[in-house]
């Protein structure tokens, strides 16, 4: 550590008579070094060093930041849907027959938001020992069956088999708390499972207690991290690496609610094999003697439970009709409601496709060849930032504009998104009007760039003002140079051009067509005709000679295509004012 720059800087400053402190990293730990000068007769006689290991403090701060970011994302996603649906209804953009569907969407998202806020408030109350409980006789088996029914649609989406084994088991407890516990465990078992996996929910009655067991075949929890399971905001490193979204609230809330019921929780987990969580509740109600009992709410007073992220009860949106003449947009959003909302809002003016994660998006991009991609930043499999980076660093995709959607609206995250090549960065909740204008402006900007890409007059070495991607500029410059070098070669064509750029014919076609609006063969012809126009203005060659110079073996055919492109014959072009 004494060889690090920070250490040496501290010593140097202290020897110069100044107090200095610095934070350093060593062997995966964080330290704070304080250096104070020791003076004698006005001179620095030495230095006192204090070294503090603040790893735990740094870890807590990191968890706090991650928790804030995750919760912000989880809250702003339903807010975006609510704001968007309300905006289009306010502006009279919804048909009368569609109003109930939009109102239902707003209600569902509001309930999801309320449920999430209640979880956060409940955690705060539990931490401050302020949570009260509604004691009643509860059949845990019935609660388990209710939870299984709520989650069966979510499991089916990933072909996860949901087993449930129950027997009637009654205890004195808090119905909504028990349901919250079981729901969170089952939701995690599905969310962190593998496709085609399984989840087993079991309720068993014993002489002295009742057990609830949730077992899955998912990714498991690294053994080195299992001691941290019930710390605030804990999320496993393998979960973070897989980019599975979440706030870290669920398991922490389960742990505190189990303790509230004087129960015990036991977890067995093997990474890559699965996790088994077992909760044990004592029978009777003596374990609740310290609780503040209040009478249960009537059915009319109690809020209905809401599935976080569930979609089985949402209205099914019709798949957008493919309109090949419209510009193509790919929406990548893991929240089903927001994804459906964006598709619904954009499908009238664009050809829309959508998917729920960045991994699927990379596959769809190759087939769909979109003119624009709109991904959320926080997504499973591959995040929106990683998707944007993959697009902007691939010569085959770098021409595709990207608008990032995110709940992370601070300057650092915005700059980070723009630095990886995003064309725009919109924070949630956002106005659909602003999104539409942003899309329109970006696509219009692409049209302006085409004018630059399609002209051989432009010999700039630097990027045009409205071009943000050096890969695109270098690609077009290389294509133009290659065509001009082979201008008189009658055998020069698309195959040679694509091979020289190390791309398949299809990828090259898609790339050049997206950037210029021309198919490769047409683009080659256009560049040849522009060069012919330059030569005609110089008046140094005959029309037949010029035709040969730019790669046309038939002068008659050259005259035909020249007139079609410039709306004037080569002979008249010489004396015209056209450039």
KAHU-V429908 format. One record per residue. N is the residue number from 1. RES is the residue in one letter. PHI is phi as a letter, one per 20 degrees, with the letter a starting at -180 (none if undefined). BURIAL is 1 if it has 16 or more other C-alpha atoms within 10 Angstrom, else 0. D_FIRST is the distance of its C-alpha to the first C-alpha in Angstrom with 1 decimal. Layout:
BEGIN
n=<N/N>
res=<RES/RES>
phi=<PHI/PHI>
burial=<BURIAL/BURIAL>
d_first=<D_FIRST/D_FIRST>
END
This chain:
BEGIN
n=<1/2/3/4/5/6/7/8/9/10/11/12/13/14/15/16/17/18/19/20/21/22/23/24/25/26/27/28/29/30/31/32/33/34/35/36/37/38/39/40/41/42/43/44/45/46/47/48/49/50/51/52/53/54/55/56/57/58/59/60/61/62/63/64/65/66/67/68/69/70/71/72/73/74/75/76/77/78/79/80/81/82/83/84/85/86/87/88/89/90/91/92/93/94/95/96/97/98/99/100/101/102/103/104/105/106/107/108/109/110/111/112/113/114/115/116/117/118/119/120/121/122/123/124/125/126/127/128/129/130/131/132/133/134/135/136/137/138/139/140/141/142/143/144/145/146/147/148/149/150/151/152/153/154/155/156/157/158/159/160/161/162/163/164/165/166/167/168/169/170/171/172/173/174/175/176/177/178/179/180/181/182/183/184/185/186/187/188/189/190/191/192/193/194/195/196/197/198/199/200/201/202/203/204/205/206/207/208/209/210/211/212/213/214/215/216/217/218/219/220/221/222/223/224/225/226/227/228/229/230/231/232/233/234/235/236/237/238/239/240/241/242/243/244/245/246/247/248/249/250/251/252/253/254/255/256/257/258/259/260/261/262/263/264/265/266/267/268/269/270/271/272/273/274/275/276/277/278/279/280/281/282/283/284/285/286/287/288/289/290/291/292/293/294/295/296/297/298/299/300/301/302/303/304/305/306/307/308/309/310/311/312/313/314/315/316/317/318/319/320/321/322/323/324/325/326/327/328/329/330/331/332/333/334/335/336/337/338/339/340/341/342/343/344/345/346/347/348/349/350/351/352/353/354/355/356/357/358/359/360/361/362/363/364/365/366/367/368/369/370/371/372/373/374/375/376/377/378/379/380/381/382/383/384/385/386/387/388/389/390/391/392/393/394/395/396/397/398/399/400/401/402/403/404/405/406/407/408/409/410/411/412/413/414/415/416/417/418/419/420/421/422/423/424/425/426/427/428/429/430/431/432/433/434/435/436/437/438/439/440/441/442/443/444/445/446/447/448/449/450/451/452/453/454/455/456/457/458/459/460/461/462/463/464/465/466/467/468/469/470/471/472/473/474/475/476/477/478/479/480/481/482/483/484/485/486/487/488/489/490/491/492/493/494/495/496/497/498/499/500/501/502/503/504/505/506/507/508/509/510/511/512/513/514/515/516/517/518/519/520/521/522/523/524/525/526/527/528/529/530/531/532/533/534/535/536/537/538/539/540/541/542/543/544/545/546/547/548/549/550/551/552/553/554/555/556/557/558/559/560/561/562/563/564/565/566/567/568/569/570/571/572/573/574/575/576/577/578/579>
res=<X/X/X/X/X/X/X/X/X/X/X/X/X/X/X/X/X/X/X/X/X/X/X/X/X/X/X/X/X/X/X/X/X/X/X/X/X/X/X/X/X/X/X/X/X/X/X/X/X/X/X/X/X/X/X/X/X/X/X/X/X/X/X/X/X/X/X/X/X/X/X/X/X/X/X/X/X/X/X/X/X/X/X/X/X/X/X/X/X/X/X/X/X/X/X/X/X/X/X/X/X/X/X/X/X/X/X/X/X/X/X/X/X/X/X/X/X/X/X/X/X/X/X/X/X/X/X/X/X/X/X/X/X/X/X/X/X/X/X/X/X/X/X/X/X/X/X/X/X/X/X/X/X/X/X/X/X/X/X/X/X/X/X/X/X/X/X/X/X/X/X/X/X/X/X/X/X/X/X/X/X/X/X/X/X/X/X/X/X/X/X/X/X/X/X/X/X/X/X/X/X/X/X/X/X/X/X/X/X/X/X/X/X/X/X/X/X/X/X/X/X/X/X/X/X/X/X/X/X/X/X/X/X/X/X/X/X/X/X/X/X/X/X/X/X/X/X/X/X/X/X/X/X/X/X/X/X/X/X/X/X/X/X/X/X/X/X/X/X/X/X/X/X/X/X/X/X/X/X/X/X/X/X/X/X/X/X/X/X/X/X/X/X/X/X/X/X/X/X/X/X/X/X/X/X/X/X/X/X/X/X/X/X/X/X/X/X/X/X/X/X/X/X/X/X/X/X/X/X/X/X/X/X/X/X/X/X/X/X/X/X/X/X/X/X/X/X/X/X/X/X/X/X/X/X/X/X/X/X/X/X/X/X/X/X/X/X/X/X/X/X/X/X/X/X/X/X/X/X/X/X/X/X/X/X/X/X/X/X/X/X/X/X/X/X/X/X/X/X/X/X/X/X/X/X/X/X/X/X/X/X/X/X/X/X/X/X/X/X/X/X/X/X/X/X/X/X/X/X/X/X/X/X/X/X/X/X/X/X/X/X/X/X/X/X/X/X/X/X/X/X/X/X/X/X/X/X/X/X/X/X/X/X/X/X/X/X/X/X/X/X/X/X/X/X/X/X/X/X/X/X/X/X/X/X/X/X/X/X/X/X/X/X/X/X/X/X/X/X/X/X/X/X/X/X/X/X/X/X/X/X/X/X/X/X/X/X/X/X/X/X/X/X/X/X/X/X/X/X/X/X/X/X/X/X/X/X/X/X/X/X/X/X/X/X/X/X/X/X/X/X/X/X/X/X/X/X/X/X/X/X/X/X/X/X/X/X/X/X/X/X/X/X/X/X/X/X/X/X>
phi=<none/f/e/f/f/f/f/f/f/f/f/f/f/f/f/e/n/d/f/b/b/b/d/c/d/b/l/m/c/d/c/d/d/d/c/c/f/d/d/b/l/m/d/f/e/a/c/d/d/c/d/d/e/d/g/f/f/f/f/f/f/f/f/f/f/f/f/f/f/f/f/g/f/f/e/f/f/f/f/f/f/f/f/f/f/f/f/f/f/f/e/m/e/d/f/g/f/e/g/g/f/f/f/f/f/f/f/f/f/f/f/f/f/f/f/f/f/f/f/f/f/f/f/f/f/f/f/e/l/d/f/d/c/d/f/a/f/c/e/f/f/f/f/f/f/f/f/f/f/f/d/f/f/f/f/f/g/d/l/e/e/d/e/c/c/c/c/g/b/d/b/e/a/d/g/f/f/f/f/f/f/f/f/f/f/f/f/f/f/e/f/d/e/d/g/m/e/b/c/c/d/c/d/c/d/c/g/d/b/c/d/d/c/c/c/c/d/e/f/m/c/g/g/f/d/f/f/e/g/d/f/g/m/f/c/f/f/f/f/f/f/e/m/f/f/r/d/n/e/g/f/f/f/g/g/f/f/f/f/f/e/l/e/c/c/c/c/d/b/c/g/m/d/q/c/c/d/c/d/d/d/f/f/m/c/f/f/d/f/e/f/e/e/c/f/f/f/f/g/f/e/e/f/f/f/c/f/f/n/f/c/f/e/f/f/e/e/f/f/f/f/f/d/f/e/e/f/d/c/d/e/c/b/f/e/g/f/f/f/f/f/f/f/f/f/d/f/f/d/b/e/d/c/b/b/d/b/f/f/f/f/f/f/f/g/f/e/e/l/f/e/a/c/c/d/f/f/e/b/f/m/c/f/f/f/f/f/f/f/f/f/f/d/d/f/f/c/f/f/e/f/c/d/e/d/b/e/e/d/f/g/f/f/f/f/f/f/f/f/e/o/f/e/b/c/d/e/e/f/c/e/f/f/f/f/f/f/f/f/f/f/f/f/f/f/f/f/f/f/g/f/f/f/e/d/e/f/f/d/f/e/e/f/f/g/e/d/d/c/f/f/f/f/f/f/f/f/f/f/f/f/f/f/f/f/d/g/e/e/f/e/f/b/f/f/f/f/f/f/f/d/l/c/f/g/f/f/f/g/f/f/f/f/f/f/d/n/d/f/g/f/f/f/g/f/f/f/f/f/f/f/f/f/f/f/f/f/f/l/d/c/f/f/f/f/f/g/f/f/e/n/d/e/d/f/f/f/g/f/f/f/f/f/f/f/d/m/b/f/g/f/f/f/g/d/e/e/f/d>
burial=<0/0/0/0/0/1/1/0/0/1/1/0/1/1/1/0/1/0/1/1/1/0/0/1/0/0/0/0/0/1/1/0/1/1/1/1/1/1/0/0/0/0/0/0/0/0/1/0/1/0/0/0/0/0/0/0/0/0/0/1/0/0/1/0/0/1/1/0/1/1/1/1/1/1/1/1/1/1/1/1/1/1/1/1/1/0/0/1/1/0/0/0/0/0/0/0/0/0/0/0/0/1/0/0/1/1/0/1/1/1/1/1/1/0/1/1/0/0/1/0/0/1/1/0/0/1/0/0/0/0/1/0/1/1/1/1/0/1/1/1/1/1/1/1/1/0/1/1/0/1/1/1/1/1/1/0/0/0/0/1/1/1/0/0/0/1/0/0/1/1/1/1/1/1/1/1/1/1/1/1/1/1/1/1/1/1/1/1/1/1/1/1/1/1/1/0/1/1/1/1/1/1/1/1/1/0/0/0/1/1/1/1/1/1/1/1/1/1/1/1/1/1/0/0/0/0/0/0/1/1/0/1/1/1/1/1/0/1/1/0/0/0/1/1/1/1/1/1/1/1/1/1/1/1/1/1/1/1/0/1/1/0/1/0/1/0/0/0/1/1/0/0/0/1/1/1/1/1/1/1/1/1/1/0/0/0/1/1/0/0/0/0/0/0/0/0/0/0/0/0/0/0/0/0/0/1/1/1/1/1/1/0/0/0/0/0/0/0/0/1/0/0/0/0/0/0/0/1/1/1/1/1/1/1/1/0/1/1/1/1/1/1/1/0/1/1/1/0/0/1/1/1/1/1/1/1/1/1/1/0/1/0/0/1/1/0/0/0/1/1/1/1/1/1/1/1/1/1/1/1/1/1/1/1/1/1/1/1/1/1/1/1/1/0/1/1/1/1/1/1/1/1/1/1/1/1/1/1/1/0/0/0/0/1/0/0/1/1/0/1/1/1/1/1/1/1/1/1/1/1/1/1/0/0/1/0/0/1/1/0/0/1/1/0/0/1/1/0/1/1/0/1/1/1/0/1/0/0/0/0/0/0/0/0/0/0/1/0/1/1/1/1/1/0/1/1/1/0/1/1/0/1/1/1/0/1/1/1/1/0/0/0/0/1/0/0/1/1/0/0/0/0/1/0/1/0/1/1/1/1/1/1/0/1/1/1/1/1/1/1/0/0/1/1/1/1/1/1/1/1/1/1/1/1/1/1/1/0/0/0/0/0/1/0/0/1/1/1/1/1/1/1/1/0/0/0/0/1/1/0/1/1/1/0/0/0/0/1/1/1/0/0/1/1/0/0/0/0/0>
d_first=<0.0/3.8/5.3/5.6/9.1/9.0/7.1/9.6/12.3/12.1/12.5/15.2/17.0/17.2/18.5/21.0/22.2/21.0/19.4/16.4/14.6/12.3/11.6/8.5/8.7/7.0/9.7/12.4/11.5/11.5/10.1/11.8/10.6/13.8/14.5/18.1/19.9/22.2/25.4/28.3/31.6/30.2/27.4/23.6/23.2/19.6/16.9/16.4/13.1/13.5/11.0/13.1/12.9/15.2/15.3/19.0/19.8/18.3/20.2/23.3/23.1/22.8/25.8/27.7/27.4/28.4/31.2/32.4/32.5/34.2/36.8/37.4/38.2/40.4/42.3/42.8/44.3/47.4/47.6/47.9/50.7/52.5/52.3/53.4/56.3/57.5/57.2/59.5/61.9/62.1/62.8/65.7/64.1/64.9/68.3/70.1/70.0/66.1/65.6/65.4/62.8/60.6/61.2/60.2/56.9/56.1/57.0/54.9/51.8/52.4/52.7/49.5/47.7/49.4/48.3/44.7/44.7/46.5/43.7/41.1/43.4/44.1/40.4/40.2/43.3/42.1/38.9/41.1/43.7/46.3/47.5/51.2/52.8/56.3/57.5/60.0/61.0/59.1/59.8/56.3/58.0/59.5/56.3/54.6/57.5/57.1/53.4/54.1/56.8/54.5/51.9/54.2/54.3/50.5/50.3/53.2/51.5/49.0/51.6/50.0/52.5/52.6/54.2/55.4/56.8/58.1/60.5/61.8/59.4/60.0/57.8/57.6/54.9/54.0/55.2/53.0/49.9/50.7/51.4/48.1/46.3/48.1/48.0/44.2/43.7/46.2/44.9/41.4/43.0/44.7/42.0/39.3/41.9/42.8/45.9/48.9/47.2/48.7/48.3/50.2/51.0/52.7/54.3/55.6/57.6/57.3/59.2/56.6/54.3/53.9/51.1/50.0/48.1/46.5/45.4/44.3/43.5/40.6/36.9/35.9/32.7/29.6/29.6/25.9/26.9/30.2/29.0/28.1/31.6/33.1/30.2/31.0/31.1/29.7/30.3/29.4/27.0/30.0/32.2/29.8/29.6/33.4/33.7/36.1/36.7/36.8/35.6/34.3/37.1/39.4/37.8/36.6/40.1/41.7/39.6/40.6/44.2/44.5/43.3/46.0/48.5/47.3/46.6/43.9/41.9/40.7/38.8/38.7/36.9/36.1/34.2/36.6/39.5/40.1/39.8/42.4/42.4/44.9/46.0/48.3/50.6/52.8/56.5/58.5/57.3/56.4/52.7/53.3/54.9/52.3/52.5/54.5/57.3/59.0/61.8/60.8/61.4/64.4/64.0/64.7/62.0/59.2/57.2/57.4/54.3/52.6/50.8/47.5/47.5/50.7/53.4/56.3/58.3/57.6/60.4/60.2/60.0/62.0/60.2/60.4/63.1/61.9/63.0/62.4/63.4/60.7/57.1/54.8/51.9/49.5/48.3/45.2/44.7/43.9/45.9/49.5/51.2/49.3/49.7/53.5/53.7/52.2/54.5/57.4/56.8/56.2/58.7/61.7/60.3/58.1/58.0/55.3/53.3/50.6/48.1/45.6/42.3/40.6/41.1/44.9/44.8/43.6/46.6/49.0/48.0/49.2/52.6/53.1/51.8/51.2/51.4/48.8/46.2/45.3/42.5/40.8/37.0/36.3/38.2/38.0/37.5/36.4/35.6/37.4/34.4/34.0/37.8/37.8/35.1/37.1/40.2/38.9/37.2/40.3/43.0/45.5/44.6/42.8/46.1/46.2/45.4/43.1/43.4/40.5/41.5/39.0/38.6/35.2/36.6/33.7/33.0/29.6/31.4/34.5/32.5/30.7/34.1/35.6/32.8/33.4/37.0/38.9/42.2/42.3/40.4/42.5/41.3/43.2/45.7/47.4/50.9/52.7/54.4/51.1/50.1/53.4/53.3/49.8/51.0/54.1/52.3/49.8/52.6/54.7/51.8/51.9/55.6/54.9/52.4/55.0/57.2/54.5/53.8/57.6/58.4/58.3/58.8/55.2/53.2/50.1/46.9/44.9/44.8/47.7/46.9/47.6/45.7/42.1/41.5/41.0/41.7/45.2/45.9/44.9/46.9/50.1/49.7/49.5/52.5/54.6/53.7/54.6/57.9/58.8/58.1/60.4/62.9/65.9/65.0/67.6/65.5/62.4/61.7/59.2/58.4/57.3/55.4/53.4/52.7/51.4/48.9/47.9/49.2/51.9/55.2/54.7/51.2/52.2/55.3/53.4/50.8/53.4/55.8/53.2/52.2/55.7/58.2/59.8/60.0/58.8/62.4/63.5/60.4/61.2/64.8/63.8/61.7/64.6/67.1/64.9/64.8/68.5/69.1/67.2/69.4/72.5/71.8/71.4/75.0/74.4/75.1/77.7/76.9/77.4/75.0/72.4/72.7/72.0/69.1/67.3/68.0/71.4/74.0/76.7/77.5/79.6/76.7/74.4/76.9/76.9/73.2/72.8/75.5/73.9/70.5/71.8/75.1/77.0/78.2/76.5/79.6/79.7/75.9/76.3/78.3/76.6/73.9/71.5/68.0>
END
